[in-house]
Amino acid sequence: MRKVQRLRGVLFALGAALGTLVGNPVAAAEMTVTDVAGRSVTLSENPQRIILGEGRMMYSIAPLVEGNPFEKIVGWKDDLILYDPDAFRKFQAAYPEDTDRLVNFGNPYSGDFSIEAVLENESDLLILDLGNLFKAQETGLIEKLDKAGVPVVFVDFRQNPTENTVPSMLLLGRILGTEKRAAQFIDFYIAQMRKVTNIVQSLPNDEKPMVFMENAAGWQPEFCCNTFGSFNYGRFIELAGGINYGSTVISGFSTEVSLEGLIAADPDVLLSTGANWAEAKPEVTAVLLGYDADPESNVERIEALAARTGFKDLRAVKEGRMHSIYHQFYNSPYHFIAIQQLAKWLHPDEFADLDPQATFDTLHEEYMPYENSGQFWVSLEQ
């Protein structure tokens, strides 16, 4: 009798346990990460429905995923389509169904971003840019999403990319479950950066030219000029062996410089950024660099920039030391391409054997889901 009672007790306990398991499924596995803003964030260990605060974050997602980089992306902001349509068409040709299904959630830092759409699409993570941390806090976006159970993490490829690319790629590798791939890319990144910095560190300061970088030259055809402080392209110039003019006048990210100030500085080298902005803004006079660039047209465009009032009399223009480079390098993990090309322009003898085009081709062969094409830098021909 006692044996029967004990058996019944065991069966009852098993039944209760099974009932508990059925009624209360095991909670999804979670992980806690520290994002680039220094925030501790708990999220699903394997998020499947990710929103990108900027479409241009695909520059960093693509190298980390050997298969379909859109597999876990449900939507984004449409900046890639508007401001780098050449790259968007590359992604679209490779993954037409995925690019067509993506939801445009709007600007996360303005009123057109819909929390309701986030929830309707069952999103489980939003990735934002560090440069907009204050806006995200000020608008209450982070707090609202936290209450809705949608975590937010910050990465940075724009504000301070030379310091934050490695931690950002490590973070994305954890989120996407591609840590090994992230480590491989980081090894490649460091090796390419060292090809420049190992040489530049031995150059005396009096051999470093003064460089002026015009941010988005021709975006506003009659305007001069925006430039970078010791961040982003300003920092790229310094790492490539130049003295960045913007760093001498501002300690922040960017500043406006008058034409009179530029003429007075009369830099040794004149640089500008350009991209295919003409589809979104036809009136631009920028150099339209990118995957679909027309080299002949871009020669004409850089000549027109050089012929602007005040510019044509600058020493750098007269000596043929005026160049334009792809604007979007400033917001991607492969800004080492830009640094290599800047180094060749600033110190042609020291970097005679460096081949940024070959580096860019290798990047595409090993880490991008499409082939390289087009034109990403051009020099004023004399």
C-alpha positions as a Markdown table, in Angstrom:
| # | Residue | x | y | z |
|---|---|---|---|---|
| 1 | Met | 0.0 | 0.0 | 0.0 |
| 2 | Arg | 2.8 | 2.4 | 0.9 |
| 3 | Lys | 4.5 | 1.6 | -2.4 |
| 4 | Val | 1.4 | 2.5 | -4.3 |
| 5 | Gln | 1.0 | 5.8 | -2.3 |
| 6 | Arg | 4.7 | 6.6 | -3.0 |
| 7 | Leu | 4.2 | 5.9 | -6.7 |
| 8 | Arg | 1.1 | 8.1 | -6.8 |
| 9 | Gly | 3.1 | 10.9 | -5.1 |
| 10 | Val | 5.9 | 10.7 | -7.7 |
| 11 | Leu | 3.4 | 10.7 | -10.6 |
| 12 | Phe | 1.6 | 13.7 | -9.0 |
| 13 | Ala | 4.9 | 15.6 | -8.7 |
| 14 | Leu | 5.8 | 14.8 | -12.3 |
| 15 | Gly | 2.4 | 15.9 | -13.5 |
| 16 | Ala | 2.7 | 19.2 | -11.5 |
| 17 | Ala | 6.1 | 19.8 | -13.0 |
| 18 | Leu | 5.0 | 19.1 | -16.5 |
| 19 | Gly | 2.0 | 21.4 | -15.9 |
| 20 | Thr | 4.3 | 24.2 | -14.8 |
| 21 | Leu | 6.5 | 23.8 | -17.8 |
| 22 | Val | 3.5 | 23.8 | -20.2 |
| 23 | Gly | 1.8 | 26.7 | -18.4 |
| 24 | Asn | 5.1 | 28.7 | -18.0 |
| 25 | Pro | 7.4 | 28.3 | -20.9 |
| 26 | Val | 11.1 | 28.7 | -20.3 |
| 27 | Ala | 12.0 | 32.4 | -20.6 |
| 28 | Ala | 14.0 | 33.4 | -23.7 |
| 29 | Ala | 17.7 | 33.5 | -23.1 |
| 30 | Glu | 19.0 | 37.0 | -22.6 |
| 31 | Met | 22.4 | 38.7 | -22.6 |
| 32 | Thr | 23.6 | 42.0 | -21.1 |
| 33 | Val | 26.0 | 44.1 | -23.2 |
| 34 | Thr | 27.7 | 47.5 | -22.7 |
| 35 | Asp | 27.1 | 49.7 | -25.7 |
| 36 | Val | 29.3 | 52.4 | -27.1 |
| 37 | Ala | 27.5 | 55.0 | -25.0 |
| 38 | Gly | 28.6 | 53.1 | -21.9 |
| 39 | Arg | 25.0 | 51.9 | -21.2 |
| 40 | Ser | 24.4 | 48.4 | -19.8 |
| 41 | Val | 21.6 | 46.9 | -21.9 |
| 42 | Thr | 19.8 | 43.6 | -21.5 |
| 43 | Leu | 18.4 | 42.1 | -24.7 |
| 44 | Ser | 17.5 | 38.8 | -26.3 |
| 45 | Glu | 20.5 | 36.6 | -26.8 |
| 46 | Asn | 19.4 | 36.2 | -30.4 |
| 47 | Pro | 17.4 | 39.2 | -31.6 |
| 48 | Gln | 15.5 | 38.4 | -34.8 |
| 49 | Arg | 13.7 | 41.7 | -35.7 |
| 50 | Ile | 16.2 | 44.6 | -35.6 |
| 51 | Ile | 15.5 | 48.2 | -36.6 |
| 52 | Leu | 18.4 | 50.3 | -37.8 |
| 53 | Gly | 18.3 | 53.9 | -36.8 |
| 54 | Glu | 20.1 | 54.7 | -40.0 |
| 55 | Gly | 20.1 | 52.7 | -43.3 |
| 56 | Arg | 23.8 | 53.4 | -43.7 |
| 57 | Met | 24.4 | 51.1 | -40.7 |
| 58 | Met | 24.3 | 48.4 | -43.4 |
| 59 | Tyr | 27.9 | 49.4 | -44.1 |
| 60 | Ser | 28.8 | 47.8 | -40.8 |
| 61 | Ile | 26.2 | 45.0 | -40.8 |
| 62 | Ala | 27.2 | 43.6 | -44.2 |
| 63 | Pro | 30.8 | 42.7 | -43.4 |
| 64 | Leu | 29.7 | 40.7 | -40.3 |
| 65 | Val | 27.2 | 38.4 | -42.0 |
| 66 | Glu | 28.4 | 35.8 | -44.5 |
| 67 | Gly | 24.9 | 35.1 | -45.8 |
| 68 | Asn | 22.0 | 37.5 | -46.1 |
| 69 | Pro | 22.8 | 40.7 | -44.1 |
| 70 | Phe | 19.1 | 41.7 | -44.1 |
| 71 | Glu | 17.9 | 38.4 | -42.5 |
| 72 | Lys | 17.4 | 39.9 | -39.1 |
| 73 | Ile | 16.6 | 43.5 | -40.2 |
| 74 | Val | 12.9 | 44.5 | -40.3 |
| 75 | Gly | 13.4 | 48.2 | -41.1 |
| 76 | Trp | 15.4 | 51.3 | -41.1 |
| 77 | Lys | 15.6 | 55.0 | -41.9 |
| 78 | Asp | 15.7 | 55.7 | -45.6 |
| 79 | Asp | 19.0 | 57.7 | -45.6 |
| 80 | Leu | 20.9 | 55.0 | -47.6 |
| 81 | Ile | 18.3 | 55.3 | -50.4 |
| 82 | Leu | 18.4 | 59.1 | -50.4 |
| 83 | Tyr | 22.1 | 59.8 | -49.8 |
| 84 | Asp | 23.9 | 56.8 | -51.2 |
| 85 | Pro | 21.6 | 55.4 | -53.8 |
| 86 | Asp | 24.6 | 53.7 | -55.6 |
| 87 | Ala | 25.2 | 51.5 | -52.5 |
| 88 | Phe | 21.4 | 50.9 | -52.1 |
| 89 | Arg | 21.2 | 49.6 | -55.6 |
| 90 | Lys | 24.1 | 47.2 | -54.9 |
| 91 | Phe | 22.2 | 45.8 | -51.9 |
| 92 | Gln | 18.9 | 45.8 | -53.9 |
| 93 | Ala | 20.4 | 43.8 | -56.8 |
| 94 | Ala | 21.8 | 41.2 | -54.4 |
| 95 | Tyr | 18.7 | 41.0 | -52.1 |
| 96 | Pro | 15.7 | 42.4 | -54.0 |
| 97 | Glu | 13.0 | 40.8 | -51.9 |
| 98 | Asp | 14.6 | 41.8 | -48.6 |
| 99 | Thr | 15.1 | 45.5 | -49.6 |
| 100 | Asp | 11.5 | 45.6 | -50.8 |
| 101 | Arg | 10.1 | 44.4 | -47.5 |
| 102 | Leu | 12.0 | 46.8 | -45.2 |
| 103 | Val | 9.8 | 49.2 | -43.3 |
| 104 | Asn | 10.8 | 52.9 | -43.3 |
| 105 | Phe | 10.4 | 53.8 | -39.6 |
| 106 | Gly | 11.4 | 57.4 | -40.2 |
| 107 | Asn | 13.9 | 59.5 | -38.2 |
| 108 | Pro | 14.2 | 58.2 | -34.7 |
| 109 | Tyr | 15.1 | 61.6 | -33.4 |
| 110 | Ser | 12.0 | 63.5 | -34.8 |
| 111 | Gly | 8.3 | 63.2 | -34.6 |
| 112 | Asp | 7.9 | 60.9 | -37.6 |
| 113 | Phe | 9.3 | 57.9 | -35.8 |
| 114 | Ser | 6.4 | 55.6 | -34.8 |
| 115 | Ile | 6.6 | 53.6 | -31.6 |
| 116 | Glu | 3.3 | 51.9 | -32.7 |
| 117 | Ala | 5.0 | 50.7 | -35.9 |
| 118 | Val | 7.9 | 49.3 | -33.8 |
| 119 | Leu | 5.4 | 47.3 | -31.8 |
| 120 | Glu | 3.3 | 46.3 | -34.8 |
| 121 | Asn | 6.4 | 44.8 | -36.4 |
| 122 | Glu | 7.3 | 42.9 | -33.2 |
| 123 | Ser | 10.7 | 44.5 | -33.2 |
| 124 | Asp | 13.1 | 43.3 | -30.5 |
| 125 | Leu | 16.0 | 45.8 | -30.8 |
| 126 | Leu | 16.7 | 49.3 | -32.1 |
| 127 | Ile | 20.3 | 50.3 | -33.0 |
| 128 | Leu | 21.1 | 54.0 | -32.9 |
| 129 | Asp | 24.0 | 56.2 | -33.7 |
| 130 | Leu | 26.0 | 57.6 | -30.7 |
| 131 | Gly | 26.1 | 61.1 | -32.2 |
| 132 | Asn | 22.3 | 61.3 | -31.5 |
| 133 | Leu | 22.4 | 60.0 | -27.9 |
| 134 | Phe | 21.3 | 63.4 | -26.5 |
| 135 | Lys | 18.4 | 63.7 | -29.0 |
| 136 | Ala | 17.2 | 60.2 | -28.2 |
| 137 | Gln | 17.3 | 61.1 | -24.5 |
| 138 | Glu | 15.7 | 64.5 | -24.9 |
| 139 | Thr | 12.8 | 63.2 | -27.0 |
| 140 | Gly | 12.1 | 60.4 | -24.5 |
| 141 | Leu | 12.6 | 57.8 | -27.2 |
| 142 | Ile | 14.8 | 55.5 | -25.1 |
| 143 | Glu | 12.4 | 55.7 | -22.1 |
| 144 | Lys | 9.3 | 55.0 | -24.3 |
| 145 | Leu | 10.9 | 52.0 | -26.0 |
| 146 | Asp | 12.1 | 50.7 | -22.6 |
| 147 | Lys | 8.5 | 50.8 | -21.3 |
| 148 | Ala | 7.4 | 48.9 | -24.4 |
| 149 | Gly | 10.1 | 46.3 | -23.8 |
| 150 | Val | 12.2 | 47.2 | -26.9 |
| 151 | Pro | 15.9 | 47.6 | -25.9 |
| 152 | Val | 18.1 | 50.3 | -27.6 |
| 153 | Val | 21.9 | 50.1 | -28.2 |
| 154 | Phe | 24.3 | 52.7 | -29.5 |
| 155 | Val | 27.1 | 52.2 | -32.0 |
| 156 | Asp | 29.5 | 54.8 | -33.5 |
| 157 | Phe | 31.0 | 55.0 | -36.9 |
| 158 | Arg | 30.7 | 58.7 | -37.3 |
| 159 | Gln | 31.4 | 60.8 | -34.2 |
| 160 | Asn | 34.7 | 59.2 | -33.2 |
| 161 | Pro | 35.1 | 56.3 | -35.6 |
| 162 | Thr | 38.8 | 55.6 | -35.2 |
| 163 | Glu | 38.3 | 54.8 | -31.5 |
| 164 | Asn | 34.8 | 53.3 | -31.6 |
| 165 | Thr | 34.8 | 51.1 | -34.7 |
| 166 | Val | 36.4 | 48.1 | -32.9 |
| 167 | Pro | 34.0 | 48.1 | -29.9 |
| 168 | Ser | 31.1 | 48.8 | -32.2 |
| 169 | Met | 31.9 | 45.9 | -34.5 |
| 170 | Leu | 32.4 | 43.6 | -31.4 |
| 171 | Leu | 29.0 | 44.7 | -30.1 |
| 172 | Leu | 27.3 | 44.0 | -33.4 |
| 173 | Gly | 29.1 | 40.7 | -33.7 |
| 174 | Arg | 27.5 | 39.7 | -30.3 |
| 175 | Ile | 24.1 | 40.9 | -31.3 |
| 176 | Leu | 24.1 | 39.1 | -34.7 |
| 177 | Gly | 25.8 | 36.0 | -33.3 |
| 178 | Thr | 28.8 | 36.4 | -35.6 |
| 179 | Glu | 31.6 | 37.0 | -33.1 |
| 180 | Lys | 34.1 | 35.0 | -35.1 |
| 181 | Arg | 33.4 | 37.0 | -38.3 |
| 182 | Ala | 33.7 | 40.3 | -36.3 |
| 183 | Ala | 37.1 | 39.2 | -35.0 |
| 184 | Gln | 38.2 | 38.5 | -38.5 |
| 185 | Phe | 37.1 | 41.9 | -39.8 |
| 186 | Ile | 38.7 | 43.6 | -36.8 |
| 187 | Asp | 42.0 | 41.9 | -37.6 |
| 188 | Phe | 41.8 | 43.1 | -41.2 |
| 189 | Tyr | 40.8 | 46.6 | -40.0 |
| 190 | Ile | 43.8 | 46.9 | -37.7 |
| 191 | Ala | 46.2 | 45.6 | -40.3 |
| 192 | Gln | 45.1 | 48.1 | -42.8 |
| 193 | Met | 45.2 | 51.0 | -40.3 |
| 194 | Arg | 48.8 | 50.0 | -39.3 |
| 195 | Lys | 50.0 | 50.3 | -42.9 |
| 196 | Val | 49.6 | 54.0 | -42.5 |
| 197 | Thr | 50.0 | 54.8 | -38.8 |
| 198 | Asn | 53.2 | 52.8 | -38.4 |
| 199 | Ile | 54.9 | 55.1 | -41.0 |
| 200 | Val | 53.2 | 58.3 | -40.0 |
| 201 | Gln | 54.3 | 58.1 | -36.4 |
| 202 | Ser | 57.9 | 58.5 | -37.4 |
| 203 | Leu | 57.3 | 61.6 | -39.5 |
| 204 | Pro | 58.4 | 64.9 | -38.0 |
| 205 | Asn | 55.7 | 67.6 | -37.7 |
| 206 | Asp | 57.5 | 70.0 | -40.1 |
| 207 | Glu | 57.0 | 67.4 | -42.9 |
| 208 | Lys | 53.3 | 67.3 | -42.3 |
| 209 | Pro | 51.3 | 69.5 | -44.7 |
| 210 | Met | 48.4 | 71.8 | -43.6 |
| 211 | Val | 45.2 | 70.3 | -45.0 |
| 212 | Phe | 41.7 | 71.8 | -45.3 |
| 213 | Met | 38.8 | 69.4 | -45.7 |
| 214 | Glu | 35.6 | 70.8 | -47.0 |
| 215 | Asn | 32.7 | 68.8 | -45.7 |
| 216 | Ala | 30.2 | 68.0 | -48.5 |
| 217 | Ala | 31.6 | 70.5 | -51.0 |
| 218 | Gly | 28.8 | 71.6 | -53.4 |
| 219 | Trp | 25.9 | 70.3 | -51.2 |
| 220 | Gln | 25.0 | 74.0 | -51.0 |
| 221 | Pro | 26.4 | 75.3 | -54.3 |
| 222 | Glu | 27.0 | 78.9 | -53.1 |
| 223 | Phe | 28.1 | 78.1 | -49.6 |
| 224 | Cys | 31.7 | 78.0 | -48.1 |
| 225 | Cys | 32.5 | 76.1 | -46.0 |
| 226 | Asn | 31.9 | 73.4 | -43.4 |
| 227 | Thr | 35.0 | 71.5 | -42.1 |
| 228 | Phe | 35.8 | 69.0 | -39.4 |
| 229 | Gly | 37.6 | 69.5 | -36.1 |
| 230 | Ser | 39.8 | 66.7 | -34.8 |
| 231 | Phe | 37.1 | 64.1 | -35.3 |
| 232 | Asn | 36.0 | 62.0 | -38.3 |
| 233 | Tyr | 37.7 | 63.2 | -41.5 |
| 234 | Gly | 39.7 | 65.6 | -39.4 |
| 235 | Arg | 41.1 | 62.7 | -37.4 |
| 236 | Phe | 41.6 | 60.8 | -40.7 |
| 237 | Ile | 43.8 | 63.6 | -41.9 |
| 238 | Glu | 45.9 | 63.6 | -38.7 |
| 239 | Leu | 46.4 | 59.8 | -38.8 |
| 240 | Ala | 47.4 | 60.1 | -42.5 |
| 241 | Gly | 50.2 | 62.5 | -41.7 |
| 242 | Gly | 48.6 | 65.9 | -42.1 |
| 243 | Ile | 47.8 | 68.9 | -39.9 |
| 244 | Asn | 44.1 | 69.4 | -40.0 |
| 245 | Tyr | 43.2 | 73.0 | -40.4 |
| 246 | Gly | 39.8 | 72.5 | -38.7 |
| 247 | Ser | 41.6 | 71.2 | -35.6 |
| 248 | Thr | 43.4 | 74.5 | -35.2 |
| 249 | Val | 40.2 | 76.5 | -35.0 |
| 250 | Ile | 37.8 | 74.3 | -33.1 |
| 251 | Ser | 37.9 | 71.6 | -30.5 |
| 252 | Gly | 34.6 | 70.1 | -31.5 |
| 253 | Phe | 33.3 | 67.9 | -34.3 |
| 254 | Ser | 32.7 | 70.5 | -37.0 |
| 255 | Thr | 32.6 | 74.2 | -37.7 |
| 256 | Glu | 31.8 | 76.7 | -40.4 |
| 257 | Val | 34.8 | 78.5 | -41.9 |
| 258 | Ser | 34.5 | 81.7 | -44.0 |
| 259 | Leu | 36.0 | 82.0 | -47.5 |
| 260 | Glu | 38.2 | 84.8 | -46.2 |
| 261 | Gly | 39.5 | 82.5 | -43.4 |
| 262 | Leu | 40.3 | 79.8 | -45.9 |
| 263 | Ile | 42.2 | 82.2 | -48.2 |
| 264 | Ala | 44.2 | 83.5 | -45.3 |
| 265 | Ala | 45.1 | 80.0 | -44.2 |
| 266 | Asp | 46.1 | 79.1 | -47.8 |
| 267 | Pro | 46.5 | 75.3 | -47.0 |
| 268 | Asp | 49.1 | 73.0 | -48.6 |
| 269 | Val | 46.4 | 70.5 | -49.6 |
| 270 | Leu | 42.7 | 71.1 | -50.3 |
| 271 | Leu | 40.3 | 68.1 | -49.8 |
| 272 | Ser | 36.6 | 67.7 | -50.1 |
| 273 | Thr | 34.0 | 65.0 | -49.6 |
| 274 | Gly | 31.5 | 64.0 | -52.3 |
| 275 | Ala | 28.8 | 61.4 | -53.0 |
| 276 | Asn | 25.9 | 60.8 | -55.3 |
| 277 | Trp | 23.5 | 63.4 | -53.8 |
| 278 | Ala | 22.2 | 64.5 | -57.1 |
| 279 | Glu | 19.3 | 62.0 | -57.1 |
| 280 | Ala | 17.9 | 63.5 | -53.9 |
| 281 | Lys | 19.0 | 67.0 | -54.5 |
| 282 | Pro | 19.6 | 67.7 | -58.2 |
| 283 | Glu | 21.1 | 71.2 | -57.7 |
| 284 | Val | 24.2 | 69.9 | -56.0 |
| 285 | Thr | 27.5 | 70.7 | -57.6 |
| 286 | Ala | 29.4 | 68.1 | -55.6 |
| 287 | Val | 31.7 | 65.4 | -57.0 |
| 288 | Leu | 29.3 | 62.4 | -57.4 |
| 289 | Leu | 31.5 | 59.6 | -56.0 |
| 290 | Gly | 30.3 | 56.1 | -55.4 |
| 291 | Tyr | 29.6 | 52.7 | -57.1 |
| 292 | Asp | 27.9 | 54.3 | -60.2 |
| 293 | Ala | 30.3 | 57.2 | -60.6 |
| 294 | Asp | 31.2 | 58.6 | -64.0 |
| 295 | Pro | 34.9 | 59.5 | -63.9 |
| 296 | Glu | 34.7 | 62.0 | -66.8 |
| 297 | Ser | 31.9 | 63.9 | -65.2 |
| 298 | Asn | 33.7 | 63.9 | -61.9 |
| 299 | Val | 36.8 | 65.5 | -63.4 |
| 300 | Glu | 34.5 | 68.3 | -64.7 |
| 301 | Arg | 32.9 | 68.6 | -61.3 |
| 302 | Ile | 36.1 | 68.9 | -59.3 |
| 303 | Glu | 37.4 | 71.5 | -61.9 |
| 304 | Ala | 34.2 | 73.5 | -61.3 |
| 305 | Leu | 34.8 | 73.3 | -57.5 |
| 306 | Ala | 38.4 | 74.5 | -58.0 |
| 307 | Ala | 37.1 | 77.4 | -60.2 |
| 308 | Arg | 34.9 | 78.9 | -57.5 |
| 309 | Thr | 35.6 | 82.4 | -56.4 |
| 310 | Gly | 38.5 | 82.5 | -54.0 |
| 311 | Phe | 39.4 | 78.8 | -54.6 |
| 312 | Lys | 41.1 | 79.3 | -57.9 |
| 313 | Asp | 43.7 | 81.5 | -56.4 |
| 314 | Leu | 44.7 | 79.1 | -53.6 |
| 315 | Arg | 48.1 | 77.6 | -53.7 |
| 316 | Ala | 46.8 | 74.0 | -53.4 |
| 317 | Val | 44.7 | 74.5 | -56.6 |
| 318 | Lys | 47.5 | 76.0 | -58.6 |
| 319 | Glu | 49.8 | 73.2 | -57.5 |
| 320 | Gly | 47.3 | 70.5 | -58.3 |
| 321 | Arg | 47.0 | 69.4 | -54.7 |
| 322 | Met | 43.2 | 69.4 | -54.6 |
| 323 | His | 41.3 | 66.1 | -54.2 |
| 324 | Ser | 37.8 | 64.8 | -53.5 |
| 325 | Ile | 37.0 | 61.6 | -51.7 |
| 326 | Tyr | 33.9 | 59.6 | -51.0 |
| 327 | His | 31.8 | 61.2 | -48.2 |
| 328 | Gln | 30.3 | 58.0 | -46.9 |
| 329 | Phe | 33.7 | 56.7 | -45.7 |
| 330 | Tyr | 33.0 | 59.0 | -42.7 |
| 331 | Asn | 30.2 | 56.8 | -41.5 |
| 332 | Ser | 31.5 | 53.3 | -42.1 |
| 333 | Pro | 33.9 | 50.8 | -40.5 |
| 334 | Tyr | 36.1 | 50.8 | -43.6 |
| 335 | His | 37.3 | 54.4 | -43.2 |
| 336 | Phe | 40.8 | 52.9 | -43.4 |
| 337 | Ile | 40.4 | 53.1 | -47.2 |
| 338 | Ala | 40.1 | 56.9 | -46.9 |
| 339 | Ile | 43.0 | 57.1 | -44.5 |
| 340 | Gln | 45.2 | 55.1 | -46.9 |
| 341 | Gln | 44.3 | 57.3 | -49.9 |
| 342 | Leu | 44.8 | 60.5 | -47.9 |
| 343 | Ala | 48.3 | 59.2 | -46.9 |
| 344 | Lys | 49.2 | 58.7 | -50.5 |
| 345 | Trp | 48.1 | 62.2 | -51.4 |
| 346 | Leu | 49.9 | 63.8 | -48.4 |
| 347 | His | 53.1 | 61.7 | -48.5 |
| 348 | Pro | 53.4 | 60.2 | -52.0 |
| 349 | Asp | 57.0 | 59.1 | -51.5 |
| 350 | Glu | 56.5 | 57.3 | -48.2 |
| 351 | Phe | 53.4 | 55.5 | -49.4 |
| 352 | Ala | 54.4 | 54.8 | -53.0 |
| 353 | Asp | 53.8 | 51.1 | -52.5 |
| 354 | Leu | 50.4 | 51.4 | -50.8 |
| 355 | Asp | 47.4 | 50.6 | -53.0 |
| 356 | Pro | 44.1 | 51.7 | -51.5 |
| 357 | Gln | 42.2 | 50.5 | -54.5 |
| 358 | Ala | 43.5 | 47.0 | -54.0 |
| 359 | Thr | 42.6 | 47.2 | -50.3 |
| 360 | Phe | 39.1 | 48.3 | -51.3 |
| 361 | Asp | 38.8 | 45.4 | -53.8 |
| 362 | Thr | 39.9 | 42.9 | -51.1 |
| 363 | Leu | 37.4 | 44.3 | -48.7 |
| 364 | His | 34.6 | 43.6 | -51.2 |
| 365 | Glu | 35.9 | 40.2 | -52.1 |
| 366 | Glu | 36.1 | 39.0 | -48.5 |
| 367 | Tyr | 33.5 | 41.0 | -46.6 |
| 368 | Met | 30.9 | 42.6 | -48.8 |
| 369 | Pro | 27.9 | 40.9 | -50.6 |
| 370 | Tyr | 28.6 | 42.5 | -53.9 |
| 371 | Glu | 31.5 | 43.4 | -56.2 |
| 372 | Asn | 33.3 | 46.7 | -56.1 |
| 373 | Ser | 32.8 | 49.2 | -58.9 |
| 374 | Gly | 32.7 | 52.9 | -59.7 |
| 375 | Gln | 35.0 | 55.7 | -58.3 |
| 376 | Phe | 35.6 | 56.8 | -54.8 |
| 377 | Trp | 38.2 | 59.5 | -55.1 |
| 378 | Val | 39.5 | 61.9 | -57.8 |
| 379 | Ser | 42.2 | 64.5 | -58.1 |
| 380 | Leu | 42.3 | 67.8 | -59.9 |
| 381 | Glu | 44.2 | 67.3 | -63.1 |
| 382 | Gln | 46.9 | 69.9 | -63.9 |
